[in-house]
Amino acid sequence: MITTETVESAYEFLRTLSPMKGWKLPHADEIEFKVVSRGTDFGVYTAYPHRITINTKRHGHLHTFLATLSHEMLHLHLSLKNLDAGQDPHGEAFQKHAARVCRALGFDPKAF
């Protein structure tokens, strides 16, 4: 079962893994975590304030949940580094970093 507490714990766990550990992401206390069960998005990152929302309707397995959280953490990283500029939130900078995350953590790049 996905709760705000499990999202926060998973975030802190993923922060310890490469490549995220090199990103110097903020501690979970500085992020608002939200869990919803509606809509079509798997997850959403909101920059101000920093918020990661996870949709429980879209996750039936731990693997997909961790991939989604990693995806939103990548959006956070790009936002903090001001690399998220432009029209496409999944553009060149995102794709470059996503390839590293997927390779390191075993996620499917086509689904990431």
Helices and strands as residue ranges (DSSP letters): H 4-15, G 20-23, G 28-30, E 32-36, E 43-46, E 51-55, G 56-58, H 62-80, H 92-105
